Amino acid sequence: MSKLVTIYGGSGFVGRYIAQECARAGYRVRVAVRRPNEAMFVKPYGAVGQVEPVFCNIRDDDSVASVMTGADVVVNCVGILAPSGKNTFDAVQHEGAERIARIAAAQGVEKIVHVSAIGADKSSKSDYAVSKALGEEGVLQHMPNALILRPSIVFGNEDEFFNRFAAMARTSPFVPIVSPSTKFQPVYVEDVAEAAMAGISGDASGIHELGGPDVNTFKELMRQMLDVIQRRRLVLGLPVWVGRIMGFTFEVANAISLGLVPAAITRDQVRNLAKDNVASGDFPGLQDLGVKPTALEAVLPDYLWPFRPSGQYAAIKNSAKNLKS
């Protein structure tokens, strides 16, 4: 019988690509999520019955243990960008990660892959970064041979980075960004999934920082995105102190409205934006896992074309203009 992989958060942006890689490699895949009915799209990743979404609450020991039963490999992709109710940074990214590793060790699971983030740091001013670092620490405490992946900004079809700003540029005359000089090293989601496979089907272990081949400032990335969607917009760079005020305002509005008004940005996210999000060079990277980094310009046009003024017909219209001239 083929081996079983349990992927916590396997229907999320990164998790779904890891699930696809596992299915292609012949593994049985158990996708552990809070809302299985909304994760049915993972079933066609493999043969009938090969990939199954199941309910799991990573804040609960019994829930985590039940979906792990019989698993040979465990992958944790659960993460949040902002706390909501009981799903705080500490509960999800620290205690949740440690719980998965502790139960994996108790059940005798062979391997564990944990998806963290570049910038994980216990001394950071950001609660997000601190919880990521504590989560890593908890995983290694129980599973010393774990593979921990620290990606920079992850891009791909379903990303919440380029898609979000491209949607904004479609209707707004300017694109506001906080801390425009902050540097990023965007990494392709399929490269992250391939890196995870180095720990699932191979012997890779330890902390790896995952970054793409290029380092760009926030403002440069926005300009590149605007070029791809063929729109002229002003990239409005805002200083960190303005971002803090915006974050506080959005947080208050979100609390007063009981969550009906989404927080477009939080103060904790502003704290993260004040620091470069690039590989430090202190840890191995994608190449050490046998993965060749994919360039941003090779992928962005493939999924941002719907935001162009003419959408899928942009290339045809441009060709028509050339013929007229």
C-alpha positions as CSV (number, residue, x, y, z in Angstrom):
1,M,0.0,0.0,0.0
2,S,1.3,3.5,-0.8
3,K,2.4,5.8,2.0
4,L,0.0,8.3,3.6
5,V,0.8,12.0,4.0
6,T,-1.4,14.2,6.2
7,I,-1.2,17.8,5.2
8,Y,-2.5,20.3,7.7
9,G,-3.8,23.3,5.8
10,G,-3.6,21.3,2.6
11,S,-6.3,23.3,0.8
12,G,-4.5,26.7,1.4
13,F,-2.4,28.5,-1.2
14,V,0.9,26.6,-0.5
15,G,-0.8,23.4,0.8
16,R,-2.8,22.6,-2.3
17,Y,0.4,22.6,-4.4
18,I,2.1,20.2,-2.0
19,A,-1.0,18.0,-2.1
20,Q,-0.7,17.9,-5.9
21,E,3.0,17.0,-5.8
22,C,2.3,14.2,-3.3
23,A,-0.6,12.8,-5.4
24,R,1.6,12.8,-8.5
25,A,4.3,11.0,-6.6
26,G,1.8,8.2,-5.7
27,Y,1.1,9.1,-2.0
28,R,-2.3,8.9,-0.4
29,V,-3.1,12.4,0.8
30,R,-5.2,13.4,3.7
31,V,-6.0,17.1,3.6
32,A,-6.7,18.3,7.1
33,V,-8.7,21.6,7.2
34,R,-11.3,23.5,9.2
35,R,-13.9,23.3,6.4
36,P,-13.7,20.1,4.4
37,N,-16.8,21.0,2.3
38,E,-14.9,24.0,0.9
39,A,-11.9,21.8,0.1
40,M,-13.5,19.3,-2.2
41,F,-11.5,20.8,-5.1
42,V,-8.5,18.8,-3.9
43,K,-10.1,15.4,-4.7
44,P,-9.3,15.5,-8.4
45,Y,-5.6,16.0,-7.7
46,G,-5.3,12.2,-7.7
47,A,-7.2,9.0,-8.5
48,V,-10.6,8.3,-6.8
49,G,-10.1,8.2,-3.1
50,Q,-6.4,9.1,-3.3
51,V,-6.8,12.7,-2.0
52,E,-9.4,13.3,0.8
53,P,-10.3,16.4,2.7
54,V,-11.0,15.8,6.4
55,F,-12.0,18.1,9.3
56,C,-9.3,19.2,11.8
57,N,-8.9,21.9,14.4
58,I,-5.2,22.3,15.2
59,R,-6.0,23.9,18.5
60,D,-7.3,20.5,19.7
61,D,-5.1,17.5,20.5
62,D,-7.7,14.8,19.7
63,S,-8.6,16.5,16.4
64,V,-4.9,16.7,15.3
65,A,-4.2,13.1,16.4
66,S,-7.3,11.5,14.7
67,V,-6.3,12.8,11.2
68,M,-2.7,11.8,11.7
69,T,-3.4,8.2,12.5
70,G,-1.6,5.9,10.1
71,A,0.3,8.7,8.5
72,D,3.9,8.1,7.4
73,V,4.7,11.8,6.8
74,V,3.1,15.0,8.2
75,V,3.2,18.5,6.6
76,N,2.1,21.6,8.4
77,C,1.1,24.5,6.1
78,V,-1.2,26.3,8.6
79,G,-0.6,30.0,9.0
80,I,-2.5,33.2,9.3
81,L,-1.7,36.8,8.3
82,A,-3.9,38.4,11.0
83,P,-5.5,37.0,14.2
84,S,-9.2,36.3,14.3
85,G,-11.1,35.2,17.4
86,K,-9.5,32.2,18.9
87,N,-7.2,31.8,16.0
88,T,-4.4,34.0,17.4
89,F,-0.8,34.0,16.2
90,D,0.3,32.1,19.3
91,A,-2.6,29.5,19.1
92,V,-2.1,28.7,15.4
93,Q,1.6,29.3,14.5
94,H,3.2,28.5,17.9
95,E,1.0,26.1,19.9
96,G,-0.6,24.6,16.8
97,A,2.7,23.8,15.1
98,E,4.2,22.4,18.3
99,R,1.1,20.3,18.9
100,I,1.4,18.7,15.4
101,A,5.0,17.8,16.0
102,R,4.5,16.5,19.5
103,I,1.7,14.2,18.4
104,A,3.7,13.1,15.3
105,A,6.6,12.1,17.6
106,A,4.2,10.2,19.9
107,Q,2.6,8.3,16.9
108,G,6.0,7.4,15.5
109,V,5.6,9.4,12.3
110,E,8.7,9.1,10.1
111,K,9.0,12.7,8.8
112,I,7.6,16.1,9.2
113,V,7.8,19.2,7.0
114,H,6.9,22.5,8.5
115,V,6.2,25.7,6.4
116,S,7.4,28.8,8.3
117,A,8.5,32.1,6.9
118,I,11.5,34.3,6.3
119,G,11.8,36.7,9.2
120,A,10.9,34.2,11.9
121,D,12.6,35.7,15.0
122,K,11.9,35.5,18.7
123,S,13.3,39.0,19.2
124,S,11.1,40.6,16.6
125,K,8.7,43.4,17.4
126,S,6.1,41.5,15.2
127,D,3.8,39.0,16.9
128,Y,3.6,37.1,13.6
129,A,7.4,36.7,13.4
130,V,7.7,35.7,17.0
131,S,5.0,33.1,16.7
132,K,6.7,31.7,13.6
133,A,10.0,31.4,15.5
134,L,8.4,29.7,18.5
135,G,6.6,27.3,16.2
136,E,9.8,26.3,14.6
137,E,11.4,25.8,18.1
138,G,8.5,23.6,19.2
139,V,8.7,21.5,16.0
140,L,12.4,20.9,16.4
141,Q,12.0,20.1,20.1
142,H,9.8,17.1,19.3
143,M,11.0,16.2,15.7
144,P,14.7,17.2,15.5
145,N,15.0,15.9,11.9
146,A,12.2,18.1,10.6
147,L,12.5,20.0,7.4
148,I,11.6,23.6,8.1
149,L,10.9,25.9,5.1
150,R,11.1,29.6,5.4
151,P,9.8,31.2,2.1
152,S,9.8,34.9,1.3
153,I,6.6,36.3,-0.4
154,V,5.1,33.3,-2.3
155,F,3.6,34.1,-5.7
156,G,1.4,32.0,-8.0
157,N,-2.1,31.8,-9.4
158,E,-4.0,32.1,-6.1
159,D,-1.6,34.4,-4.2
160,E,-2.9,37.2,-2.0
161,F,0.0,39.6,-2.9
162,F,0.1,40.4,-6.6
163,N,-3.6,39.5,-7.2
164,R,-4.6,41.9,-4.4
165,F,-2.7,44.8,-5.7
166,A,-3.6,44.1,-9.4
167,A,-7.3,44.1,-8.4
168,M,-6.7,47.5,-6.7
169,A,-5.0,48.9,-9.8
170,R,-8.0,47.9,-11.9
171,T,-10.2,50.6,-10.2
172,S,-7.9,53.0,-8.4
173,P,-5.7,55.7,-10.0
174,F,-2.9,54.9,-7.6
175,V,-1.5,51.9,-5.6
176,P,-0.7,52.7,-2.0
177,I,2.0,50.7,-0.3
178,V,3.7,51.0,3.1
179,S,7.5,51.0,3.3
180,P,8.2,51.1,-0.5
181,S,11.9,50.5,-0.1
182,T,11.5,47.2,1.8
183,K,13.1,44.3,-0.1
184,F,11.5,41.0,-1.1
185,Q,12.7,37.9,-2.7
186,P,9.5,36.4,-4.2
187,V,9.5,32.6,-4.5
188,Y,7.2,30.6,-6.9
189,V,4.7,28.4,-5.1
190,E,5.5,25.3,-7.2
191,D,9.2,25.7,-6.2
192,V,8.1,25.7,-2.5
193,A,6.0,22.6,-3.1
194,E,9.0,20.9,-4.8
195,A,11.2,21.9,-1.8
196,A,8.7,20.3,0.5
197,M,8.9,17.0,-1.5
198,A,12.6,16.9,-0.6
199,G,11.6,16.3,3.0
200,I,8.5,14.1,2.2
201,S,10.2,11.7,-0.2
202,G,13.8,12.4,0.6
203,D,16.0,12.9,3.6
204,A,16.2,16.7,3.7
205,S,16.1,18.3,7.1
206,G,16.9,21.5,9.0
207,I,16.0,25.1,8.3
208,H,16.0,26.3,4.6
209,E,15.3,29.8,3.5
210,L,13.4,29.9,0.2
211,G,13.8,32.9,-2.1
212,G,13.6,33.4,-5.8
213,P,16.4,34.4,-8.1
214,D,15.8,38.2,-7.8
215,V,15.6,40.7,-5.0
216,N,13.4,43.7,-5.5
217,T,12.0,46.6,-3.4
218,F,8.2,46.7,-2.8
219,K,7.9,49.6,-5.2
220,E,9.8,47.8,-7.9
221,L,7.5,44.8,-7.6
222,M,4.5,47.0,-7.9
223,R,5.9,48.6,-11.1
224,Q,6.6,45.2,-12.5
225,M,3.1,44.1,-11.7
226,L,1.7,47.2,-13.4
227,D,3.7,46.5,-16.5
228,V,2.3,43.0,-16.7
229,I,-1.3,44.2,-16.4
230,Q,-0.6,47.1,-18.8
231,R,-1.9,49.8,-16.6
232,R,-0.5,53.2,-15.7
233,R,-0.9,53.9,-12.1
234,L,0.9,56.0,-9.5
235,V,2.7,53.8,-6.9
236,L,2.2,55.8,-3.7
237,G,4.8,55.0,-1.1
238,L,3.7,55.6,2.4
239,P,6.1,55.9,5.4
240,V,5.9,53.4,8.3
241,W,4.3,55.9,10.7
242,V,1.4,56.4,8.3
243,G,1.0,52.7,8.0
244,R,0.8,52.4,11.8
245,I,-2.1,54.9,11.8
246,M,-3.8,53.1,9.0
247,G,-3.4,49.8,10.8
248,F,-4.8,51.1,14.0
249,T,-7.8,52.7,12.2
250,F,-8.6,49.5,10.3
251,E,-8.2,47.4,13.5
252,V,-10.7,49.6,15.4
253,A,-13.2,49.5,12.5
254,N,-12.9,45.7,12.3
255,A,-13.5,45.4,16.0
256,I,-16.5,47.8,16.1
257,S,-18.1,46.1,13.1
258,L,-17.5,42.6,14.7
259,G,-15.4,41.7,11.7
260,L,-17.7,42.9,9.0
261,V,-15.2,45.6,8.0
262,P,-12.0,43.8,7.0
263,A,-8.6,45.1,8.2
264,A,-6.8,45.9,4.9
265,I,-3.6,46.2,6.9
266,T,-2.7,45.8,10.6
267,R,-0.1,47.3,12.8
268,D,1.7,44.0,13.1
269,Q,1.9,43.7,9.3
270,V,3.4,47.2,9.2
271,R,6.0,46.0,11.7
272,N,6.9,43.2,9.3
273,L,7.0,45.6,6.3
274,A,9.6,47.7,8.1
275,K,12.1,44.8,7.7
276,D,13.5,43.3,4.5
277,N,12.0,39.9,3.6
278,V,15.0,38.2,1.9
279,A,17.2,35.2,2.6
280,S,19.9,35.9,5.1
281,G,22.4,33.6,3.6
282,D,22.9,31.9,7.0
283,F,20.8,28.8,5.9
284,P,20.7,26.6,2.8
285,G,18.1,27.5,0.1
286,L,16.2,26.0,-2.8
287,Q,19.3,24.9,-4.7
288,D,20.4,22.8,-1.8
289,L,17.1,21.0,-2.0
290,G,17.6,20.4,-5.8
291,V,15.2,23.1,-6.9
292,K,16.0,25.7,-9.5
293,P,14.3,29.0,-8.6
294,T,11.7,30.3,-11.0
295,A,11.9,33.9,-12.1
296,L,9.0,36.2,-11.4
297,E,8.7,37.5,-15.0
298,A,8.3,33.9,-16.2
299,V,5.1,33.4,-14.3
300,L,3.3,36.7,-13.6
301,P,1.8,37.1,-17.1
302,D,0.3,33.6,-16.9
303,Y,-2.1,34.6,-14.1
304,L,-2.4,38.4,-14.0
305,W,-3.7,38.8,-17.5
306,P,-7.4,39.1,-16.3
307,F,-6.5,42.4,-14.8
308,R,-5.4,43.9,-18.1
309,P,-7.8,46.5,-19.7
310,S,-8.6,44.0,-22.5
311,G,-8.1,40.8,-20.5
312,Q,-7.4,37.8,-22.6
313,Y,-7.7,39.9,-25.8
314,A,-4.9,42.3,-24.8
315,A,-2.3,40.6,-27.1
316,I,-4.7,40.5,-30.1
317,K,-5.6,44.2,-29.7
318,N,-2.0,45.2,-29.5
319,S,-1.3,43.2,-32.7
320,A,-4.2,44.9,-34.4
321,K,-2.8,48.3,-33.5
322,N,0.5,47.4,-35.1
323,L,-1.2,46.3,-38.3
324,K,-3.1,49.7,-38.5
325,S,0.2,51.6,-38.0
